[in-house]
Amino acid sequence: MQRTGIATLPLHHGKAPTWLTARMRRLAKEIVNIIIEEHGATKFIQRLSDPYWFQALGCVLAYDWHSSGVTTVVTGILKKAVSPEEHDLGVCGGKGKTSRKTPSEIASLGEKFDFSEQAIEGLTYKSKMTAKVDNAAIQAGYQLYHHTFLITRDEKWAVIQQGVSRKDRTARRYHWLSDKITSLVVEPQNAIVGDIKREKVLDMTAKKSQGTRKTSVDIAKESTNKIIRLFKAAKPLHQKTLQEWLPDAKNDRWQRSIATLNLPRNISWKTMKRVYECQPRNYEELLSVKGVGPATVRGLALVSELIYGEKPSWNDPVKFSFAYGGKDGVPFPVDRRAMDESIQLLHQAVQDAKIGDREKTRSLQRLRQFVPATYCK
């Protein structure tokens, strides 16, 4: 599965002004009404899982096309504009503390859609796992702070979530779509959106990491005392790591923290004991155990590599950036057909919207500004 669709997302603070969000919500509702009426709620969340379409929507709604705020503001506007009863679609979660309300909001939405208890539990689990995967299984220096979970009446779902790197003030967005997932832990994202491509990223979701995932599960099922011995064997106190001899290692603390031969400082042995008691059957079950986070994932991966020779992928899954090219096919070609289709759909939705001519004109102007930005920047 290709991971494509990358936009420049500089980290912007502050809030969108009320006068703007009020107009954004009105226009967003018109667009949602038209697209869902014509194509259905499932098609709408498919569109949202496409970074090109999502960025274009943000541009039409009058927000900066390239800022990190596109994610939080546009999803927040959609949450207010979308009505489960009217659109057969619900938007759960949001930014910061609001993201923690996602489970209760899923339960509330499930009652409105008359979902079974099992279906509600399954959707809640998927919401938690998508966050766990992007926060722990892919370690590129981004901490999630935003999580939006969209659900249709026919139990289709999509996720738009975002993490932040305080070190270089950039954001990274993750798009998920239920229809395109065969495994929650093997390259499950529909797209990973960011500006910075890291030199080394522990990507436990990569197909290349299959052996490391299996070995990590095998190690985790061992007794805690044995795992402690394995960790000590992986990095004896008297032995220096190769990373200490690499260029610039002492000048870049963040790069040192993702060095292939650098174990995490702290491992929760209480968590490891909990994993041992659970005896996970596969990597998804391992990740789902409460308390398993980046340190545990990293520690198991590195022991798998150093002791058992199972090397994980250290390649950043980010593939393409509007900022780095596109029209010349470098570093990854733009899917022009998909992009043109997305722009045409939004163009028609704005034309058909029951809004004033001046507002239509401004929206279409913003959409036209987005086109050269994505092709040429």
N, C-alpha and C positions, 0 to 999 in steps of 0.2 A: 504494500500500500504506500503510495507516495504521500509525503507530507509537504504541502505547498501553501503559499498564500501568506507572505510575510509583509508587515507594514512597519514603518518607523513609528515607535511609540515612546517619545520622550516623556518622562514622568512630570505631570503637571498637577499642582496642588490647587486647592480652592474649590468653590462650587459654581455651577452654572447659575446665572441670575434667574430670578423668578419670571421676569418678563419673557425670557427666552424659553425656559422649560414649559411654560404654559402654552406657547405657540407650538413647541415641539410635540407636546402631548396631543394637541388637536390634530396636527398634521399626521402624526404617527397613527392615530386611531383611524383616520381616513384611509391611509395606505394599508393598514392591517385589514380593514373592512373589505377593501377591494380585492386584495390578494387572496384572502381566505375565502371570500365568496366565489372567486374565479377558480382557485386552485386547491383550496382546502388547507386545514391547519397543519397537516403533515408536510405539505409542500413548503409552507411558510417556514417551519423550523429547519427544513433542509436548506433553504436560502440563508437563514441566519448562521448556519454552520459553515457557510462559504465566506472566507475573509474578505474577498472582493466585494461581495454583495453587502456584507455587514458594514464595511468602510463606506461604500456608496450610500447606504441608508443613513449613516451618521452625517454624511455630507449634505444629503437632501434635507435632513432635519435641522441643518444650520449649525452643526457642531464642527470643530476643527477635525479635518479628516485624518490627521496623523498623530493626534495626541493620545496619551494613555486614558484621558477622560472619555474618549469615544466609548470605551467598553462600559464604564460605570454609568455614564449618563444615558446612553442609548438603551441599555438593558433596564435602567431605572424608569425611563420614560415608557418603555414597552410594558413594564409591570403595571403602570397606572393606566395605560391606554387599552390593554387587553382585558376583556371580560370573559371568564370561563363560560358563563351561560350564553353569551352572544357569539363567541368565537370558537368554542370547543377547544380552548387552549388556556393554560394557566402558566404564570411565571412566578417561580419561587426563589427565595434567597436574595442576594444583593451584596453590598459592600460592607466590609468590617463586621460589626456585631450583627447586622441584618442577616449575614450569611449563616449565622448559627441558628436562625429561625427556620432554615430550610426544611428540616424533618417535620416540624409541626405544620408548616405550610403545605407540605406534600400530603400530610394526613388530612388536612382540611379540604384540600382540592380533591383528594380521593373520595371523600364523602360526597362532594358535589357531583362528581362524575360516577358515583355509585361503583367505585372499584372495590374488589374484594380485599379483605385484610391482608391476604398473601400478596396481592398486587402492590398494595401500599408499602408493605415491608420490602418488597423487591425493589421498588423505585427509590426508597430511602437508602437502601444498601448501595445502589448504583450511584446515587448522589455522593455518598461518603467515599466510595471507592474511586470515583473520578478525581476527587480532591486529593485522596491519599496517593494515587499514582503520580499526579503532576507535582505534588509537593515532596514526595519521598523517592519514588522510583526513577525520576529524572532529576538529577542534581546539577543544576546550572547556576545556582546562586540566587534563585528567585523564591521568595516566600509568598504563598497565596494570601491575598487579602480580599478577594472578590470571587463569589461563586453564584452563578445564576443557573437554575435548573428549570427547563421548560418541558411541559407535559401536555400531550394532546388527549382528547377523550378516548382515542383508541390505544392509549398507553405507549405511544411513541414518545421519545424524549431527546432532548439536546442539552448540552452544557456549554456555557460560555464563562470561563473563569480566567482570572488574571493574577500574576505574581509580580512582586517588585524587587529590584536589586537596589538597596540603599547605597551600595558602593559606587555605582556609576549612574544612578538616578534614571534607570530605564525600566520598562515594564515588558512583560511577556504574556501573551494571551493564548489560551488553549481552547480549541473548538472540538466538541464531541457530537456525534450523531448516532443514535441507536441503530439505525438501519445499516450502518457501515461497520459495525463492531462484531468481530467474531471471537475476540478475547479481550477482557478488560486490562490485561497486562502485557499484550504483545502488539505494539504499535497501534494503539486503539484510537488515537486522536484523528479527527478529520483534518485538522491543521494546527500548527504551532506558530504563533505570530510573534515576531520580535525583531529588534534591530541589530543586536549584538550577537555575533557568532563566537562562542567560547572555544578556546583551543582544546580544552579537555572538559568533557561532561560525562558523568557516570549515567549512562542510559540503560537501565535494567529492562526497559520495554522493547529494546531493539531485538530483532530476530537473532542477531549475532550473540546476544546475551543468553540464549536459551540454555547452554550448558551451565552458566553461572547461576541462573535461576534454579535449576534443578539441584545443583550442589548446595546452594544456599538453604534450600528446604531440607536437604539431607542433614546438613550441619545443625540447623535449628532444632531438629528432632532429637538431637543428642542431649545428654545431661548437661547441666550448666557447668559443672566442674570440667568436663571434657572440652567444652567450648572455650573456657578460660585458658586451658592449656594450649589450645589451637591459636588463640589470640597472642599468647606469649611467644609461641613458636614463630608466628608470622612476623613479629618485630621484637627480637630480644633486646633487653635494655642496653647491652654493650655494643649493639650493631647500629651503625648509621644507615639512613635510607639513601637510595640513589638520588632522590630529589634534591638533597642538600648539596649535590655537586653540579646540578643543572644551572645554566645561565639565568640570572635574574631571580632565582628562587628566593633569595633573602630580601629582595626588594618588593616582592608582590605576595603579601600574606594570603590573599584570596587564592592565587594560583597554587600556593603550597597546600592549601586546604583541600584541593582536588587532585593532588598528585597521586599517581597510580599506586605508589608504595607508601602512602601515608594513612595509617589507620585513624579512625576517629578517636578523640580524646576520651569521650565518655560513652560507655555502653550501659544501658539499664539491665542489670542482671535480673531484676524483678520481672522485667518484660520478657527476657529470654526464658525465665522459668515458666511464665504464662504460656509462651509459645510451645515449650516442651510438653506442657500439660495438654495443650490443644492438639498436638501432633498433626500439623497441617499436611494435607495430601498434595498440595500444589502451591505455586508461588502466589496465586491470588488469595488463597486461604492464609498464607503467611502474612501478606500485607494487611489483611483484614483484621488481624489480631490487635486488640486495643494496646496502644503504647508503641507499636512498631512504627518507627519514624525514620528520618534520613540517616541517623547514626547507626541504627540497627541494620538497615539495608546496606549501608556502605561497609560496615564491619564484616558482614557475612559475605559480601561480594569480594572484598579484598582477601579474606581468608580463603575463599574459593579459588582465587587466582594464585596466591602465593604458596598455599599448601597443596592444592589439588590441580593446579595448572589450568583452571577454567577461567579464561579471560573474558571480562564483560566488555561491552562497547564503551569506548571513551570518546565517541564522536557526537557532537552537538546535533540533535535532530532537526534544528532549524535549517531550512533549505534555500529560502529565497527572500529577498527584501526589495520592496519598491525602491528603497534608497540606493541599492547597489546595482541597479540596472533593470533589465527585463526586456526592453524592446529589441535588444541585440542578443537575447538568449543567455546572458551572463548575469548571475551564476545559474539562473534557472529560467526557462522561457515562460512568459505569461500565457495562460490559457485564454487566448483572445476570444475564442468562440463563446466560452462560458462567461467571460467578462462582458462581452457585447450583449449577450442574452440578459444578464443581470441588469445592466444599465437600461436596456429597452423596457424591461418589466417595470422598473422603478419609474422610468419616464412616463409610461402609460398610466401607472397608478397615480402619479401626481396630476396628470392631465384629467383623469376621471374623478379626482377628489373634489368634494363639495366645499371648496375654499375659494377665496377671492382671486381674481386674475393677477393682482400684484404679487400675492403670496406664491401662486403657481410659477410666475415668471422668475421670482427670486430662487425658488427651489430648483428649477430647471437650470438656472445659471450656475448654482452651486454644484449640481451634478455634472455639468459640462466642465467645470474647473477640475473636478476629480479625475476625469478621463486623461488629460495630458499629464497630470501628476503621477498616475500609476504607470503610464506607458513610458514616460520620458525621464522621470526623476532618477 
